[in-house]
Amino acid sequence: MSADSLAKHQEIQHYVGWTAEDARRVHAAADIVLDGSEEIVDDFYDEIRRHESARSVILGGDVQIDRLKSTLRHWMRMLVTGPYDRDYLVARLNVGRRHVNIGLDQVYANAALARMRWRLSRLLRANWNLEPAELAPTLEAFHKRLDLDSIIIQDAYQAEYLAQQQSLSKENLQLRTALDRSQPAWEIVGESAAMKAVYRLIERAGPTNKPILIQGESGTGKELVARALHRASHASDKPLVAINCAALPETLLESELFGHEKGAFTGAVASKPGLFEVADGGTLFIDEIGELEGGLQAKLLRVLEDGLLRRVGSIKEQKVNVRILAATNRDLAKEVEQGRFREDLYYRINVLRIHLPPLRERAGDIPLLVEHFAEDGWTWDQDLLRILEGYGWPGNVRQLANALDRAMILSDDDSLKADNLPPEIVRTSQENPTPTGGNDGDLDSVNRRHVCDTLARCDGNKTRTARALGVSRRTLYRLLEKYGIDPQ
């Protein structure tokens, strides 16, 4: 019981005109009320149980009713004996809370309380043995006290309902969190070792508020990883806002990120909040961050360092709390060496780096991806999978999804056929057929064949071949030597 609640109760007593003389009169009639309290309390709950909708919520049966009667009798003893202090207020609130806890509608409780008021008046009139002139003011004093209690009980209903709603909201949040944790919080598909490493990083880094750099070729699913990180964070109920730096010119990009004031530039007819403000409390995903120009890099660094930003055309700074997830298909370390990306910004966003492997390095995930992208009821055979697994996929998962969409559009039935795949995919398979039989199925044979195929696709260019394989030139030379492959 807070001091504010007690002060409010005392203020209401003054408002209805409750005085010490009223308290004296109620105390004087205590014996009459207590002698009839059993009948009044029994009648109160009998009246409640007359209504089927009210009776059905009292699930504890007679045991619950007896507990409720005990609470009400305790309150009635305090009603006629006082004092009307903190303990009395707690006892009265407990009656209301118990009614809420059993689900009793306040309308029925008010109806029963009105009946109790009538029974109490009738009891006093029938058994009055004090000064006759005192009966009317005593009845008035009881009515004042019951008016006060009616206000208290309404306050109890509101407080208890609010508490239950907050508890249910918290419970729902806990259940949603548990459900999210028991199921994958993302739509990323893959069971290869490389993808499992990505999943582990998402689970470990997601709940932090640190900036994370997501690197990978175009089409590998960097935005999906960003969404997974946001959903695994403590700010998952806050907004996730995304922007692609490669899609906007520098002047417009600055306005999009930091906002602008009215009249800041031609066409700025009204003030506009930036995406940092929109994402306040949540996550801002900056895709293709390597495309940012030097001036914007400096402004972004300022926000990351102290959370302060200034709209274009404004002299006022404002503070935001935003987690940054950045993505790029560039080698930012090399960009730093060449002076195209700020070193301090690179280390600021690169607290932890998640590298997404290209699809050619996880060809074993292709059957799972086909199952994921194919619509319900579609079928395919091993020949289709063989062709898909033998292709290099420069556009990665996005290209695979588009190829499957094409095959579904061109199909005459619900079967995915190799003939309906894009011509370059089928042509590569025909030019580099996968041999069968003998020892060609062992791991070294498969790796040698993959290196040969990639080298042929790159016209013997070792730099392009190494990039396509996702290895360094030195590693490529070791592979050529190991498998006895003539680069020419």
N, C-alpha and C positions, 0 to 999 in steps of 0.2 A: 504494500500500500504506500503510494508516494505521498509526500507532503502536499503536492498540488491537488491530489484527489481529496484529501482531508479539508484543505482550504476551500475547495469548490463546494464540498458538502456543507461547510459552515456558512458559506455565502448563500446557498440555496435556502438554508434554514431561515436566514434573515429575510430572504426574498418572499417567502410564504408567510412570514409573520410569526414564526415559532418562537415562543418565549419560555422563560423559566416557569412562569405560572402554568403554561400548557403542560410542561413536563411534570409539574406537581400534581395536576389533575389526573394525568395518565397513570402516574405511580399510585395514586390513591385508589384507582379502580383495578389495580393489578390482580387482587384475589378473584374478582368476578371473571376477569378474562382468563386467568390460568385455570379456573375450575371448568371452563367450557372450551379450553383450547384443543383438547383431543377431538371433540366433535367438529370444531371449525376446520382443523387440519384435515380430518378425514373427508369432510365435505368438499374441501378445496381440490383434492386429487380425484374424488368421485366425479366432480364436475369436469375435470380434465379428461377422465376416461370415458365420459359420455360421448366424446367426439372420436370417431374411428380414426381419422387422420392423426389426431393427437395421441391416441392410445397406441397406435402402431409403432411409434418411434420409441416408446419406453420398452426397450428390448429385454431389460433385466427382469421383467415380470414383478412379482410381489417383493422380491429382494430389493430391486431398484426402488420400488415405491416406498418400502420401509425406510430406506436410506434417505430418500427425499423428504419423507415425513419427519424424520429425526432432525434434519437440517432446518426445516420450517418451524418445528416446535422450539428449537434452540433460539431461533430468531424472535419468536413471539415472546419468549421469556425476557429477552433483552429489550423487546419493544416496550414492555410495561414496567421494567425495572431500571432501564438506563444503565450507566450514562450513555449518551449518544456521541460516543467518541470514536476513536480509530477502530477498536474491537467491534463495536456495533456495526460500523460501516463495512468491515470485512465480512462479518456474518451475513449481512444483507446481500452483499455482492456475491457471496458463495451460493446463495439460493439462485440468483440469476445465472451464475456460471454453470451450475449443475443442470438447470433447465436447458441451457444452450448445448451442453455436452450430450444430453440425451436426444437433442434434435427437436425440442419442443418449440413450436412456433410461438412468437411473442404475442400474437393475436389471441391465442387460447390462454396463455398465461395472464394476459390483461383481463380477459373475460372472467377467469377464475378469481383473480384478485378483486374484481368488482363484486363478485358474489361473496368473497370473504368480508369485504367492507360492509355489505348488507347484513351478513350473519353476525358480525361483531356488534353492529348497532342494535340489532334485535336482541342479542344476548345482554347487552348493557341495560336496555329498556326493561327487559323482563326480570332482571335480577338486581335492579338498583336498590341499594339499602343505605345510601348515604343521603346527604341533604338534597331534597328535591330540586332546589334551585341550582345545584351543581351539575345536574344531568345534562342540560343543554350545552353549557360550556365544555363539559368533559367530552361529549360527542364531537363538538367542534374541534377540540384538541386532538382527538383520535383521527379525525378526518385530515387535519393538517399533517399529522405524523405519517398517515398512509399516503398523502399526496407526495410527501418527501420521499417515501420509500418507492413509490411508483416511478419517480424521476431517477432514483438510484438504480432501480432494476433495469430501466431502459438504458442507462449508461452502462450497466454491466453487460447487457445483451450486445450493445455496440462494441464494447471493448473486447468481449470474448469472440464475437464474430470476426473482428479485425485480427485478433491473435490467431484464430484458426485459419483464416485466409493466408496470413503470413506463414504459418506453419505448413499449410498445404503447398504454398508456392515454393517454400524451401525444400519440402519433400519431393515435389515434382522436379525441381532443379537437380536434386540429388539422384533421382531415378533416371532423368535424362542423361546426367553425367555418367552414371553407371552403365546405362545402355550404350552410350557413345563409346565408353571404354571397352565394352564387351564386343563391339562390332567395329570393323574398320571405319574410321572417320573420314575416309576419302574414297574416291572412285578410281584410284590408280590400280592397274592390273599388272600382275607379274609375280612369279614365284622364283625367279632366278636369284642367285646369290647376290648379284649387284643390287637388285631391287629390294631384297630383304635388308641389305645394309642401309638403303634409303629409308625404309620403314623404321628401323631402329633409331636413326637420327631424328626422324619426325617425332617419335614418341618421347625421346629424351629432350629435344630442343623445343618442342611445341609449348610446354607449360611455362617456359621462361619468357621474359619480355625483351630479350636481346635481339639485335638485328641479325639477320641470317641472309647469306648470299647463296642463291640457287643458280648453278651453272649447268649448262647443257645445250646441245644443238637445238635448232628450231624444230618444234614438233615433238619434243620428248616429254612434255607435260609439266613444264615449270609452274604454270599457273595452278595446276592441280595440286602440286606440292605446297604451294603457298596457301591454298584453301585448306589443305589438311593441317598445316601448321597453325592456321588461325583457329580451326575447330578444336585443336588440341590445347589451345591456350586458355588462360583464365579470362580472357576477354572475348570468348566465343559468342557471347550474347550481344556484343557490340559490333559496329559495322566493319566489314572488310571492303575497302575501296581500292580499286585497281586502276592503273594508268599505264599506257604504253608510250614510252618516250620516243620511239621511232615513228609514231603515227602523227606527231604534232610538231610544228615549227617551234623554234626556241621562244619567240615572243608569246605565243599562245600557251606553250607549255608552262611558262612561268606563271601566267595568270591562272591556269588550271591548278597548279600545285599550291600556290600561295594566296590566290584570290586577288581582287582588285577593288579599288574604290571608284565611285562614280566620277567620270571625267578624267580618269587616269590616262586614258588614251582614246583615240578616235574610235567611236563605237561603244565605249563604256558608258552606256546610258543609265546604268544602275550599279550599285555595289554588289559584289558577288563573293561569297566565301570560297576559299580554295579547298582542295581535297584534303589537306592537312586538317582543316577545321571540321570538315564533314566526317573524317575518320577519328576525331578526337575521342580518346578512350579505347579505340579499337586498333585496327591494323591497316597500314597503307602498303599496298603491293606495287612496287615500281618496276615494271617490266622493261627490259632492254635499257638498263641504267647506264650502260656503256655509251649510249647515244647522247647523254647529257653534255651540254657545252660547259666550258670552264666557269662562267659566271653563275650558272645554275648549280654547278657542283659546290661552289663556295656557299651559296644560300642554303643548300641542302645540308651541308656540313654544320652550319650554324644551328639549324633546327635539331640535328642529331646531338649536338653537344649540350645545348642548354634548353631546348624545347621552345625557343622564342622564334617567332616569325613576324614579318611585316608584309601586309598586303601591298601590291603594286599601287603606287600613288598615295600611300599612307605614311604618316610619321609615327603612328602608334604601334607599339609591339604588343603581341598577345602570346600567351603561353598555351601550348598544346601538349598532350600526352599521347603519343602515337608510336606504335611499334612498327619498325620498317622491315619489310621483306623485299629484297632486291633480287632481280633475275637478269641474266645476260647470257648470250651465246658467244661472247668474246672471252679471250684470255685477258682478264683485267690486270694481272701481274705484268704481262707484256705491254699492255696499254700504259701502265705506270712507267715502265722502263723507257718507253718512247715519248713520254711527256704528254700523252693525250688524256690521262686520267689522274686526278689528284691522289697523291700517295696517302695523305691523311684521311681522305674520304674512303679510300680503299680499305684501310685498316679499321675504319669506323664501322663499315657495313659488313666486314668479313670477320665478325666474331666467331662464326661457325659457317662452314661452307658445305653445301650439299651438292654433290655432282650426280647428275642424271645420265646414266649410260645411254648411248644411242641404241636404236633398235637392232642394228647389225651385231651388236655385242651381246644381245640376249635373244637370239633367234628362238630359243626354247620357249619363250613366252608367247610366241606368235599364235599357237593354238588357243591359248587362253584369251588373247586379244580378239581373235576371230569369234570366239564364243560370246565375248562381251559385246562386240559391235554388231553382230548378226541379230536380226530381229527374231522374235519367237516363231518357231515353226520352220526355220530355214535349216537346210542340211548342206553338207559338203563332204568331199572325199579326201583321201590322203594325197592324191595327185595335186589338188589345190594347195594343200599345206606344204607339199614339197616345193612347189613353185614359189610360194610366199617366203619360205625359209631360205631359199637360195638367192633371194634378191637382196641388194645392199641397203635399200630404204634410206636414201639421202634425206627424205622429208620425215623420216621416223614414224612415230605412231600416228601423227596426223595424216600422213600420206597413206598409211595402211587403212585408216578409217575411210578415207575418200575412195580408195580402190575398192573396198568392200561395198560402199554405197553404190558405186558404178556397176559392180557385178549384180547387185540386187535390182537396180533399175532396169538393166538389160536382160535379166533372166526371164524366161517364159514360164517358169514354175517357181517353186520354193526351194530351188537348189542353186548353190553358189558354184559356178563353173569357171574353170580356168580361162575359157575362151572369152569370157566377159570381163576379164581383168584388163587394165590399161595395157596397150601394146608393148610399151617398154619393159614391163615386168615379164610378160610372156616371152619376149624376144631374148631377154637376158637368160631366161631359163633354157631356151633352145640353143643359145650360143655356148652355154656352159652347163651341159647336162650333168646331173649327179650320177657318177658311176656306181654300180652295185656289184656285189659278189666279192670273193676273195677277202683280202684283208683291208679293203677300202673303208670298212665300217669302223676301224679303230680310230682313236682320238687323234693320233698324229696324222693319219690320212685325211681326216676331216679338216684339221687345221691347215695342212699343206694345200688342200684343194681351195680352202677359203682365201688363203694368201694369194694363190695363183689367180683365182677369179678376180680378186680385188685389184691385183697388179694389172691384169688384162683390161679391166674397166677403166683404169686410170692411164691407159696407153703406156705403161712402163714407167710413168713418172713416180719416183720414189717418195717425193714430198707429199704428193696427193695421196699416194697409197698409204703412207704412214698415218696421215690425217684421217683417211677413211677407216683404217683399222683401229684408230684411237691409240696409237703407240708412237714413241719417238722414232726418229730416223735410225738411231743407233740400235734400238730394239728390232726394227725392220731388217737391218743388215744381219743381225744375229739369226732372225727367222729364215732369211734367204739362205744363209750358210747352213743352218741346221737341216733344212729340208732339201738342200741341194737344188735350189731354184735359180735358174739363169734369168737375171732381170731382162735380158734382151729377148 
